[in-house]
Amino acid sequence: MIRSLVVLMSALLIAISSNAALAQDPPKRAITQITGDLWRFQNNFHYSVFLVTPAGIIATDPINAEAATWLKKKLATQFQKDVKYVILSHDHADHSAGAEVFANAGAIVIAHERAKVQIIGERRPTAVPDITFKEQMTVELGGKSLELKYLGKNHSDNMIIMHFPAERALFAVDFIPVKTVAFKNFPDAYIPEWIDSLRKVEAMDFDILVPGHGRIGNRADVVAFREYMQFLHAKVLNALRLGKSLEATKAEIDLSHWRDWGQFEAWSPLNIEGMYERLGLNRRGN
């Protein structure tokens, strides 16, 4: 009996020690060059980009205060330049948090006008944007430019895309995953408008697609994800029109064409659930 208790206590102590060690693991952070003066910043599973110019740096989503503090120091040592602008892709805290780190040092924070409303209303842990816009805006610094565009609702009602014309690159957060199914059950999503946004991105002139999570892609990845969304939308909408239950819908919809995509096993069932809920709410609303 005593031996069993000793073994049990030892196992518990090992488990507690292991969990403590995991909790103390430092975040994975790095900066890598995309092309030319355009760079990518990684903080664990989140990514943002920044553009280095002779007059300073244009940064994007800070991710959180600790990540922004790390990045600020890294930029100062590696490039010897300050961040002049911080562009927020949308209001969600896992991307927008931490802008105050740069704002307190004099950087100008820019976001869509709806993002500012949400940041204030939801009390996001970030700086309130200094400048907002409705449809589009161009930021110029040190002879380089960045085009900001609002394409409509998709993953949120205030998402913008960031186009770097000279680098032929596009930074698009959360609503265009590369070779990965959509995130879980479409939280805070607008499905038909999302598909319209994807079509608008397809019509843009760029070569490099930089998402807010995962690998870098290209225009073909936008097309592929739009086709996935259209297929899922059509199948779920048809099931709803036929009065089928969620369980029956999940059993009948075959998404195996995309089985090689990231998070397929974990998230594709949730994609069906989220689409069913979103489209069901829209139908009841009509």
C-alpha positions in Angstrom: 0.0 0.0 0.0 2.8 2.4 1.0 4.7 1.5 -2.2 1.7 2.3 -4.3 1.2 5.6 -2.6 4.9 6.5 -3.2 4.6 5.5 -6.9 1.4 7.6 -7.2 3.0 10.6 -5.5 6.1 10.4 -7.7 4.0 10.2 -10.8 2.0 13.3 -9.7 5.2 15.2 -9.0 6.6 14.3 -12.4 3.4 15.5 -14.1 3.4 18.7 -12.2 7.0 19.4 -13.0 6.5 18.6 -16.7 3.5 20.9 -16.8 5.5 23.7 -15.1 8.3 23.2 -17.6 5.9 23.4 -20.5 4.4 26.6 -19.1 7.8 28.2 -18.8 8.8 27.3 -22.4 9.7 30.6 -24.1 7.5 31.6 -27.1 8.8 30.9 -30.5 9.7 34.2 -32.1 11.6 35.0 -35.3 11.9 37.4 -38.2 12.5 36.1 -41.7 12.8 37.9 -45.0 9.9 37.5 -47.5 11.3 39.5 -50.3 13.4 42.7 -50.6 12.6 44.9 -47.6 9.5 43.0 -46.6 9.9 40.8 -43.6 7.7 38.4 -41.6 7.5 38.3 -37.8 6.5 35.1 -36.0 5.2 34.8 -32.5 4.3 31.1 -31.9 1.3 30.5 -34.3 0.7 34.1 -35.2 2.5 36.1 -37.9 2.6 39.7 -39.0 4.8 41.6 -41.5 6.8 44.8 -41.6 8.4 46.9 -44.3 11.8 48.5 -43.8 12.3 51.9 -45.5 15.0 54.6 -45.3 12.7 56.7 -43.1 11.6 54.0 -40.7 9.5 50.9 -40.5 5.9 50.2 -41.3 4.7 47.4 -38.9 1.5 45.5 -38.8 -0.4 43.4 -36.2 1.6 43.6 -32.9 0.0 40.3 -31.7 0.4 41.1 -28.0 2.4 43.4 -25.8 5.2 41.0 -25.0 5.6 40.1 -28.7 5.6 43.8 -29.6 8.2 44.6 -27.0 10.5 41.8 -28.4 9.9 43.0 -31.9 10.6 46.6 -31.1 14.0 45.7 -29.6 14.8 43.4 -32.5 14.1 46.0 -35.1 16.1 48.6 -33.3 19.2 46.3 -33.1 18.9 44.7 -36.5 17.8 47.6 -38.6 18.6 50.6 -36.4 15.2 52.1 -37.3 12.1 53.1 -35.4 8.5 52.0 -36.2 6.7 54.9 -37.7 3.3 53.3 -38.5 1.4 50.3 -37.0 -1.4 48.9 -39.2 -4.0 46.7 -37.6 -5.7 44.1 -39.8 -8.8 44.0 -37.6 -9.9 44.3 -34.0 -9.5 40.8 -32.7 -7.2 40.9 -29.7 -5.0 38.0 -30.8 -3.7 40.2 -33.6 -4.3 43.8 -32.5 -3.1 43.7 -29.0 0.1 45.4 -28.1 0.0 48.4 -30.4 0.6 50.7 -27.4 4.2 49.5 -27.3 4.9 51.3 -30.6 2.3 54.1 -30.1 4.0 55.1 -26.8 7.2 55.5 -28.7 5.6 57.8 -31.3 4.2 55.4 -33.9 0.9 56.2 -35.7 -1.7 53.5 -35.4 -4.0 52.9 -38.4 -7.1 50.7 -38.8 -10.5 50.5 -40.4 -13.1 52.8 -38.9 -15.2 49.9 -37.7 -12.1 48.4 -36.0 -11.7 51.5 -33.9 -15.4 51.2 -32.8 -14.8 47.6 -31.8 -11.5 48.3 -30.1 -13.1 51.0 -27.9 -16.4 49.1 -27.4 -14.7 45.8 -26.6 -11.9 47.4 -24.6 -9.3 45.6 -26.6 -5.8 45.6 -25.0 -4.3 47.9 -27.6 -3.9 51.5 -28.6 -6.9 53.2 -30.1 -6.1 54.0 -33.8 -5.0 57.5 -34.6 -6.2 57.3 -38.2 -9.0 55.3 -39.7 -10.4 54.9 -43.2 -13.5 53.5 -44.8 -12.6 52.0 -48.2 -8.9 52.4 -48.9 -5.8 54.3 -48.0 -2.2 54.5 -49.0 0.6 54.8 -46.5 3.9 56.2 -47.9 7.2 56.2 -46.0 10.8 56.6 -47.2 9.9 56.2 -50.9 7.9 53.0 -50.3 4.1 52.5 -50.2 1.5 50.2 -48.7 -2.1 50.0 -49.9 -4.8 49.3 -47.4 -8.2 48.1 -48.6 -11.5 47.1 -47.1 -13.1 44.4 -49.1 -16.2 43.9 -47.0 -17.2 41.7 -44.2 -15.6 38.2 -43.9 -13.8 36.9 -40.8 -14.9 40.1 -39.1 -16.8 43.3 -40.1 -13.6 45.4 -40.1 -10.9 43.2 -41.7 -8.5 45.0 -44.2 -5.9 43.6 -46.5 -2.4 45.1 -46.9 -1.0 45.2 -50.4 2.7 45.9 -51.0 2.8 46.7 -54.7 6.6 46.9 -55.2 7.1 43.6 -53.4 4.0 42.1 -55.2 2.9 40.8 -51.8 -0.4 40.7 -49.9 -0.9 40.4 -46.2 -4.3 38.9 -45.5 -5.1 37.8 -41.9 -7.4 34.9 -40.9 -9.8 34.9 -43.9 -7.4 33.2 -46.4 -5.6 30.3 -44.8 -3.1 28.6 -47.1 -3.8 24.9 -47.7 -5.7 24.8 -44.4 -9.5 24.6 -43.7 -11.2 27.5 -42.0 -10.8 28.1 -38.3 -13.1 25.9 -36.2 -16.8 27.0 -36.4 -16.5 30.4 -38.1 -16.6 32.6 -35.1 -17.5 36.3 -35.9 -18.0 35.4 -39.6 -20.1 36.7 -42.5 -20.2 33.8 -45.0 -21.6 35.1 -48.3 -19.6 38.4 -47.9 -16.5 36.3 -47.1 -16.7 34.5 -50.5 -17.2 37.9 -52.2 -14.0 39.2 -50.4 -12.1 36.2 -51.7 -13.2 37.0 -55.3 -12.0 40.5 -54.9 -8.6 39.3 -53.7 -8.3 37.0 -56.7 -8.7 40.1 -58.9 -5.8 41.9 -57.3 -2.3 42.0 -58.8 0.1 40.1 -56.5 2.3 37.0 -56.4 2.9 36.4 -52.7 0.2 35.7 -50.2 1.2 36.1 -46.5 -1.4 34.9 -44.0 -1.7 35.6 -40.3 -1.1 31.9 -39.6 0.8 29.2 -41.3 2.7 28.9 -44.5 3.1 31.6 -47.2 1.2 31.0 -50.4 0.1 32.6 -53.7 -2.9 33.5 -55.8 -3.7 29.9 -56.4 -4.2 29.4 -52.7 -6.9 32.1 -52.7 -8.7 30.4 -55.5 -8.5 27.0 -53.8 -9.9 28.3 -50.5 -12.7 30.2 -52.3 -13.6 26.9 -54.0 -13.7 25.2 -50.6 -15.9 27.9 -49.1 -18.3 27.8 -52.0 -18.6 24.0 -51.9 -19.2 24.0 -48.2 -21.7 26.9 -48.4 -23.7 25.3 -51.3 -23.9 21.9 -49.6 -24.9 23.2 -46.2 -27.4 25.6 -47.7 -29.0 22.8 -49.7 -29.3 20.7 -46.5 -31.0 23.5 -44.7 -33.4 24.0 -47.5 -34.3 20.3 -47.3 -34.9 20.6 -43.6 -32.0 18.3 -42.6 -30.6 18.2 -39.1 -27.1 19.2 -38.3 -26.2 15.5 -37.6 -27.6 14.4 -41.0 -25.8 17.3 -42.7 -22.5 16.4 -41.1 -22.9 12.8 -42.1 -23.7 13.6 -45.8 -21.3 16.3 -46.7 -18.0 14.9 -48.1 -15.0 17.2 -47.7 -12.5 14.5 -48.5 -11.2 16.4 -51.5 -9.4 18.6 -49.0 -8.3 15.9 -46.6 -4.6 16.8 -47.1 -5.1 20.3 -45.9 -4.0 21.4 -42.5 -6.4 20.9 -39.5 -8.7 18.8 -41.7 -9.6 16.1 -39.1 -10.0 18.6 -36.3 -11.7 21.5 -37.9 -13.7 20.3 -41.0 -16.5 18.9 -38.9 -16.6 22.3 -37.0 -16.6 24.1 -40.4 -19.8 22.3 -41.2 -21.3 23.0 -37.8 -20.4 26.7 -38.1 -21.7 27.1 -41.6 -24.9 25.3 -40.6 -25.4 27.7 -37.7 -24.5 30.9 -39.6 -26.7 30.1 -42.6 -29.5 28.9 -40.3 -29.5 32.2 -38.5 -29.5 34.1 -41.8 -32.5 32.1 -43.0 -34.4 32.6 -39.8 -33.6 36.3 -40.0 -35.1 36.5 -43.5 
